Amino acid sequence: MNITGTHHVALCTPNFEKLCDFYINTLGLKQVGSFSGKRIIFVTAGTTTIEIIERLEPMDKARQGWVHFAFQVADIASVHKELTGKGIAFHIEPKLFPETDPAVKLAFFKDPDGNELELVEPLKSQYPNPV
């Protein structure tokens, strides 16, 4: 398996504008990307990138706060094959995202404690729609 590094940690919120303002204007982090047509941005904090995702579902229906850790990989298909061969079940199989104008291939699975992990294979730039 060839994990090339960490890609991002994801933060889901129903308060997208407020959190973007906090991380960008209050903390001074720089926006480094976004997904076209989605309320999702990436901000950088040194060598760590945070993905801020708008989730409007009621708090009791949707997971909010820190939701997953993403590993960047060079070839998602080969890593997926290797992990499934080790008995890892994926609850989101490798797919292109977003469906229109894909920027990444991604897949999700869980660690033994149920923490969600993501595999990301960037298709173009490190982060979509670089700023």
N, CA, C and O of each residue as an XYZ file, in Angstrom:
524
protein
N       0.847     -1.175      0.000
C       0.000      0.000      0.000
C       0.889      1.233      0.000
O       1.942      1.253      0.638
N       0.451      2.275     -0.731
C       1.266      3.482     -0.818
C       0.441      4.700     -0.417
O      -0.121      5.381     -1.274
N       0.367      4.975      0.883
C      -0.252      6.209      1.360
C       0.808      7.286      1.224
O       1.901      7.162      1.777
N       0.482      8.352      0.482
C       1.478      9.384      0.197
C       1.457     10.521      1.210
O       2.331     11.387      1.179
N       0.477     10.535      2.106
C       0.405     11.572      3.130
C      -1.010     11.763      3.607
O      -1.932     11.101      3.131
N      -1.183     12.667      4.546
C      -2.537     13.018      4.953
C      -3.052     14.056      3.966
O      -2.273     14.825      3.402
N      -4.343     14.075      3.762
C      -4.929     15.035      2.827
C      -5.699     16.109      3.583
O      -5.487     17.297      3.343
N      -6.595     15.712      4.498
C      -7.367     16.695      5.259
C      -8.097     16.040      6.415
O      -8.213     14.815      6.474
N      -8.588     16.857      7.332
C      -9.584     16.456      8.324
C     -10.839     17.238      7.981
O     -10.752     18.379      7.526
N     -12.002     16.642      8.193
C     -13.257     17.271      7.778
C     -14.064     17.731      8.982
O     -14.151     17.043     10.000
N     -14.647     18.906      8.838
C     -15.475     19.521      9.867
C     -16.822     19.858      9.241
O     -16.890     20.690      8.336
N     -17.905     19.216      9.714
C     -19.244     19.474      9.195
C     -19.974     20.438     10.117
O     -19.836     20.378     11.339
N     -20.753     21.327      9.511
C     -21.427     22.360     10.286
C     -22.704     22.832      9.604
O     -22.768     22.884      8.376
N     -23.728     23.178     10.395
C     -24.893     23.850      9.824
C     -24.652     25.364      9.726
O     -25.477     26.089      9.171
N     -23.525     25.835     10.262
C     -23.173     27.258     10.307
C     -21.992     27.546      9.389
O     -20.958     28.047      9.832
N     -22.151     27.225      8.111
C     -21.050     27.287      7.148
C     -20.388     28.663      7.097
O     -19.169     28.762      7.232
N     -21.171     29.724      6.904
C     -20.594     31.065      6.793
C     -19.850     31.457      8.065
O     -18.762     32.030      8.005
N     -20.442     31.146      9.215
C     -19.839     31.499     10.504
C     -18.502     30.769     10.689
O     -17.520     31.374     11.121
N     -18.464     29.467     10.362
C     -17.221     28.715     10.513
C     -16.167     29.163      9.503
O     -14.990     29.271      9.847
N     -16.574     29.422      8.267
C     -15.613     29.922      7.272
C     -15.012     31.238      7.748
O     -13.800     31.438      7.678
N     -15.866     32.131      8.232
C     -15.390     33.418      8.739
C     -14.414     33.217      9.899
O     -13.379     33.881      9.961
N     -14.740     32.306     10.816
C     -13.881     32.048     11.973
C     -12.511     31.537     11.533
O     -11.484     32.080     11.940
N     -12.494     30.490     10.700
C     -11.216     29.891     10.320
C     -10.392     30.796      9.408
O      -9.167     30.839      9.518
N     -11.062     31.522      8.503
C     -10.326     32.375      7.552
C      -9.993     33.737      8.163
O      -8.834     34.152      8.149
N     -10.991     34.429      8.694
C     -10.776     35.802      9.157
C     -10.283     35.892     10.595
O      -9.411     36.707     10.896
N     -10.828     35.064     11.490
C     -10.401     35.123     12.887
C      -9.051     34.439     13.092
O      -8.141     35.006     13.697
N      -8.932     33.205     12.576
C      -7.672     32.468     12.764
C      -6.644     32.778     11.685
O      -5.466     32.466     11.856
N      -7.061     33.382     10.587
C      -6.127     33.758      9.536
C      -5.679     32.625      8.636
O      -4.642     32.731      7.981
N      -6.454     31.524      8.589
C      -6.088     30.423      7.705
C      -6.432     30.793      6.268
O      -7.356     31.569      6.023
N      -5.693     30.237      5.331
C      -5.880     30.563      3.925
C      -6.728     29.502      3.236
O      -6.487     28.304      3.388
N      -7.731     29.957      2.474
C      -8.515     29.018      1.676
C      -7.650     28.549      0.517
O      -7.049     29.358     -0.189
N      -7.590     27.203      0.322
C      -6.754     26.648     -0.738
C      -7.554     25.894     -1.797
O      -6.979     25.415     -2.775
N      -8.879     25.781     -1.619
C      -9.681     25.084     -2.613
C     -11.137     25.004     -2.217
O     -11.536     25.407     -1.124
N     -11.934     24.461     -3.157
C     -13.373     24.271     -2.935
C     -13.886     23.326     -4.008
O     -13.191     23.044     -4.984
N     -15.119     22.835     -3.821
C     -15.774     22.035     -4.852
C     -16.808     22.909     -5.546
O     -17.621     23.551     -4.881
N     -16.786     22.941     -6.869
C     -17.760     23.717     -7.634
C     -19.169     23.236     -7.316
O     -19.443     22.035     -7.314
N     -20.052     24.179     -7.050
C     -21.454     23.854     -6.810
C     -21.737     23.244     -5.455
O     -22.866     22.825     -5.203
N     -20.760     23.179     -4.580
C     -20.924     22.603     -3.237
C     -20.495     23.632     -2.206
O     -19.640     24.474     -2.482
N     -21.081     23.567     -1.028
C     -20.662     24.447      0.069
C     -19.620     23.682      0.881
O     -19.860     23.249      2.008
N     -18.459     23.537      0.256
C     -17.312     22.819      0.829
C     -16.066     23.604      0.457
O     -15.836     23.891     -0.717
N     -15.254     23.956      1.461
C     -13.978     24.616      1.187
C     -12.857     23.903      1.931
O     -13.098     23.141      2.867
N     -11.634     24.164      1.501
C     -10.438     23.667      2.168
C      -9.640     24.868      2.641
O      -9.407     25.804      1.876
N      -9.215     24.845      3.916
C      -8.338     25.885      4.453
C      -7.093     25.204      4.997
O      -7.148     24.074      5.481
N      -5.964     25.912      4.911
C      -4.712     25.310      5.331
C      -4.232     25.907      6.651
O      -4.349     27.108      6.893
N      -3.692     25.039      7.489
C      -3.091     25.429      8.765
C      -1.708     24.796      8.788
O      -1.503     23.755      9.413
N      -0.766     25.427      8.108
C       0.573     24.835      8.013
C       0.532     23.590      7.155
O       0.181     23.658      5.977
N       0.888     22.452      7.732
C       0.895     21.202      6.975
C      -0.413     20.427      7.108
O      -0.524     19.313      6.595
N      -1.399     20.997      7.785
C      -2.698     20.354      7.955
C      -3.760     21.143      7.199
O      -3.786     22.372      7.253
N      -4.629     20.435      6.498
C      -5.721     21.075      5.781
C      -7.040     20.647      6.413
O      -7.239     19.479      6.747
N      -7.941     21.624      6.569
C      -9.269     21.379      7.129
C     -10.288     21.568      6.018
O     -10.279     22.584      5.324
N     -11.171     20.581      5.851
C     -12.276     20.672      4.910
C     -13.510     21.084      5.710
O     -13.907     20.382      6.640
N     -14.114     22.211      5.357
C     -15.326     22.679      6.037
C     -16.500     22.372      5.116
O     -16.543     22.825      3.972
N     -17.461     21.588      5.637
C     -18.586     21.087      4.853
C     -19.892     21.572      5.483
O     -20.102     21.418      6.686
N     -20.759     22.153      4.669
C     -22.068     22.545      5.189
C     -22.971     21.318      5.272
O     -23.126     20.588      4.293
N     -23.569     21.093      6.449
C     -24.568     20.043      6.666
C     -25.766     20.704      7.308
O     -25.670     21.222      8.421
N     -26.888     20.693      6.623
C     -28.068     21.385      7.117
C     -29.047     20.480      7.858
O     -30.034     20.965      8.412
N     -28.790     19.181      7.877
C     -29.679     18.268      8.578
C     -29.711     18.598     10.066
O     -28.725     19.096     10.610
N     -30.838     18.326     10.733
C     -30.896     18.565     12.188
C     -29.778     17.809     12.904
O     -29.380     16.723     12.484
N     -29.282     18.397     13.985
C     -28.150     17.826     14.712
C     -28.402     16.381     15.131
O     -27.459     15.589     15.172
N     -29.644     16.012     15.445
C     -29.914     14.642     15.873
C     -29.975     13.676     14.687
O     -30.023     12.461     14.884
N     -29.975     14.198     13.467
C     -30.051     13.354     12.274
C     -28.722     13.254     11.525
O     -28.513     12.309     10.763
N     -27.840     14.198     11.728
C     -26.581     14.230     10.967
C     -25.399     14.380     11.912
O     -25.489     15.016     12.962
N     -24.311     13.785     11.512
C     -23.078     13.909     12.282
C     -22.482     15.287     12.037
O     -22.275     15.678     10.889
N     -22.208     16.016     13.095
C     -21.627     17.351     12.994
C     -20.265     17.326     13.690
O     -19.933     16.358     14.374
N     -19.492     18.372     13.519
C     -18.175     18.439     14.143
C     -17.152     17.699     13.307
O     -17.314     17.575     12.093
N     -16.095     17.203     13.946
C     -15.034     16.481     13.240
C     -15.577     15.136     12.820
O     -16.009     14.349     13.663
N     -15.563     14.856     11.511
C     -16.228     13.648     11.036
C     -15.338     12.616     10.369
O     -15.678     11.433     10.376
N     -14.216     13.015      9.795
C     -13.343     11.996      9.210
C     -11.928     12.521      9.018
O     -11.669     13.725      9.036
N     -11.027     11.565      8.833
C      -9.616     11.828      8.561
C      -9.339     11.249      7.178
O      -9.738     10.119      6.896
N      -8.665     12.000      6.312
C      -8.450     11.547      4.940
C      -6.976     11.289      4.659
O      -6.113     12.110      4.969
N      -6.708     10.135      4.068
C      -5.375      9.780      3.599
C      -5.313     10.001      2.096
O      -6.204      9.570      1.364
N      -4.264     10.670      1.633
C      -4.077     10.829      0.200
C      -3.347      9.614     -0.340
O      -2.378      9.144      0.257
N      -3.814      9.107     -1.473
C      -3.195      7.945     -2.109
C      -2.952      8.249     -3.585
O      -3.628      9.090     -4.180
N      -1.983      7.556     -4.161
C      -1.660      7.756     -5.571
C      -2.595      6.961     -6.476
O      -2.881      7.385     -7.596
N      -3.074      5.804     -5.999
C      -3.926      4.924     -6.813
C      -4.986      4.302     -5.910
O      -4.741      3.288     -5.256
N      -6.156      4.915     -5.882
C      -7.209      4.470     -4.964
C      -7.650      3.037     -5.256
O      -7.988      2.297     -4.332
N      -7.652      2.642     -6.515
C      -8.084      1.284     -6.863
C      -7.179      0.230     -6.232
O      -7.668     -0.766     -5.700
N      -5.871      0.439     -6.286
C      -4.959     -0.560     -5.723
C      -5.023     -0.573     -4.196
O      -4.947     -1.642     -3.590
N      -5.162      0.594     -3.562
C      -5.271      0.639     -2.100
C      -6.590      0.002     -1.657
O      -6.620     -0.734     -0.670
N      -7.669      0.276     -2.372
C      -8.966     -0.336     -2.067
C      -8.865     -1.858     -2.158
O      -9.348     -2.570     -1.278
N      -8.242     -2.346     -3.213
C      -8.084     -3.794     -3.396
C      -7.265     -4.404     -2.256
O      -7.609     -5.464     -1.732
N      -6.189     -3.731     -1.881
C      -5.344     -4.241     -0.798
C      -6.106     -4.285      0.527
O      -6.039     -5.276      1.254
N      -6.834     -3.200      0.840
C      -7.566     -3.156      2.113
C      -8.732     -4.136      2.141
O      -8.966     -4.771      3.169
N      -9.464     -4.276      1.051
C     -10.557     -5.258      1.042
C      -9.975     -6.669      1.181
O     -10.604     -7.542      1.779
N      -8.785     -6.894      0.636
C      -8.111     -8.180      0.801
C      -7.735     -8.460      2.243
O      -7.550     -9.615      2.627
N      -7.622     -7.406      3.048
C      -7.325     -7.552      4.475
C      -8.596     -7.555      5.317
O      -8.530     -7.485      6.544
N      -9.754     -7.636      4.659
C     -11.012     -7.725      5.382
C     -11.671     -6.394      5.711
O     -12.653     -6.364      6.453
N     -11.153     -5.294      5.178
C     -11.752     -3.985      5.442
C     -12.976     -3.807      4.548
O     -12.904     -3.988      3.332
N     -14.105     -3.449      5.169
C     -15.342     -3.182      4.422
C     -15.464     -1.679      4.181
O     -15.260     -0.874      5.089
N     -15.793     -1.324      2.975
C     -15.993      0.082      2.614
C     -17.487      0.378      2.602
O     -18.259     -0.337      1.963
N     -17.898      1.438      3.312
C     -19.306      1.828      3.256
C     -19.560      2.817      2.129
O     -20.714      3.053      1.772
N     -18.516      3.400      1.564
C     -18.598      4.152      0.314
C     -17.462      3.641     -0.564
O     -16.286      3.883     -0.290
N     -17.831      2.943     -1.607
C     -16.849      2.370     -2.527
C     -16.199      3.495     -3.345
O     -16.764      4.584     -3.449
N     -15.020      3.243     -3.925
C     -14.366      4.285     -4.711
C     -15.303      4.875     -5.774
O     -15.965      4.158     -6.525
N     -15.329      6.211     -5.802
C     -16.166      6.900     -6.778
C     -15.585      8.281     -7.052
O     -14.753      8.789     -6.300
N     -16.046      8.872     -8.148
C     -15.652     10.228     -8.510
C     -16.508     11.217     -7.728
O     -17.691     10.971     -7.493
N     -15.902     12.350     -7.320
C     -16.636     13.400     -6.604
C     -16.085     14.752     -6.993
O     -14.872     14.918     -7.118
N     -16.986     15.747     -7.191
C     -18.428     15.574     -7.334
C     -18.761     14.873     -8.650
O     -17.905     14.704     -9.519
N     -20.014     14.474     -8.774
C     -20.424     13.699     -9.944
C     -20.223     14.498    -11.231
O     -19.800     13.946    -12.247
N     -20.529     15.799    -11.187
C     -20.275     16.664    -12.342
C     -18.927     17.334    -12.119
O     -18.671     17.882    -11.047
N     -18.078     17.289    -13.116
C     -16.728     17.862    -13.042
C     -15.927     17.302    -11.863
O     -15.526     18.058    -10.978
N     -15.690     15.989    -11.841
C     -14.966     15.364    -10.722
C     -13.579     15.951    -10.501
O     -12.844     16.235    -11.447
N     -13.243     16.124     -9.228
C     -11.932     16.642     -8.833
C     -11.112     15.581     -8.109
O      -9.883     15.656     -8.079
N     -11.790     14.591     -7.525
C     -11.110     13.540     -6.763
C     -11.823     12.207     -6.951
O     -12.987     12.152     -7.349
N     -11.093     11.137     -6.654
C     -11.700      9.835     -6.415
C     -11.646      9.667     -4.911
O     -10.639     10.005     -4.289
N     -12.716      9.148     -4.311
C     -12.723      8.965     -2.864
C     -13.402      7.663     -2.482
O     -14.153      7.084     -3.267
N     -13.131      7.211     -1.272
C     -13.755      6.017     -0.698
C     -13.686      6.156      0.816
O     -12.775      6.789      1.349
N     -14.664      5.554      1.511
C     -14.713      5.646      2.971
C     -14.830      4.268      3.614
O     -15.504      3.374      3.102
N     -14.151      4.124      4.752
C     -14.219      2.918      5.572
C     -14.052      3.350      7.021
O     -13.826      4.530      7.292
N     -14.161      2.401      7.963
C     -14.036      2.743      9.385
C     -12.916      1.950     10.032
O     -12.610      0.826      9.634
N     -12.307      2.572     11.053
C     -11.301      1.857     11.834
C     -12.022      0.969     12.853
O     -13.248      1.027     12.939
N     -11.298      0.146     13.631
C     -11.949     -0.762     14.571
C     -12.816     -0.079     15.639
O     -13.708     -0.717     16.199
N     -12.567      1.211     15.929
C     -13.392      1.936     16.895
C     -14.564      2.645     16.244
O     -15.338      3.312     16.931
N     -14.713      2.514     14.920
C     -15.819      3.148     14.220
C     -15.523      4.544     13.698
O     -16.420      5.209     13.181
N     -14.276      5.004     13.824
C     -13.908      6.311     13.288
C     -13.850      6.230     11.766
O     -13.283      5.293     11.203
N     -14.442      7.223     11.111
C     -14.506      7.212      9.658
C     -13.186      7.673      9.048
O     -12.618      8.684      9.463
N     -12.706      6.923      8.060
C     -11.474      7.230      7.345
C     -11.778      7.324      5.853
O     -12.624      6.598      5.331
N     -11.077      8.225      5.182
C     -11.299      8.437      3.758
C      -9.996      8.227      3.005
O      -8.919      8.563      3.497
N     -10.104      7.672      1.816
C      -9.000      7.632      0.861
C      -9.318      8.673     -0.197
O     -10.449      8.737     -0.680
N      -8.336      9.490     -0.566
C      -8.509     10.540     -1.576
C      -7.410     10.412     -2.620
O      -6.226     10.348     -2.289
N      -7.814     10.375     -3.873
C      -6.874     10.445     -4.989
C      -7.219     11.707     -5.788
O      -8.179     11.703     -6.559
N      -6.446     12.785     -5.612
C      -6.711     13.999     -6.397
C      -6.537     13.693     -7.894
O      -5.614     12.980     -8.287
N      -7.430     14.238     -8.712
C      -7.362     14.007    -10.150
C      -6.602     15.106    -10.877
O      -5.999     14.857    -11.920
N      -6.627     16.301    -10.342
C      -5.971     17.431    -11.016
C      -4.984     18.055    -10.058
O      -3.824     17.646     -9.996
N      -5.441     19.046     -9.308
C      -4.581     19.703     -8.329
C      -4.765     19.047     -6.963
O      -5.690     18.258     -6.769
N      -3.891     19.372     -6.023
C      -3.976     18.840     -4.666
C      -5.357     19.047     -4.065
O      -5.933     18.133     -3.475
N      -5.892     20.281     -4.226
C      -7.228     20.620     -3.750
C      -8.002     21.191     -4.917
O      -7.437     21.923     -5.729
N      -9.308     20.867     -5.024
C     -10.079     21.363     -6.154
C     -10.228     22.878     -6.153
O     -10.263     23.508     -5.096
N     -10.315     23.450     -7.338
C     -10.500     24.897     -7.521
C      -9.529     25.704     -6.652
O      -9.965     26.465     -5.790
N      -8.221     25.547     -6.868
C      -7.241     26.276     -6.040
C      -7.510     27.779     -6.038
O      -7.923     28.363     -7.040
N      -7.264     28.380     -4.885
C      -7.475     29.815     -4.722
C      -6.152     30.528     -4.897
O      -6.094     31.754     -4.801
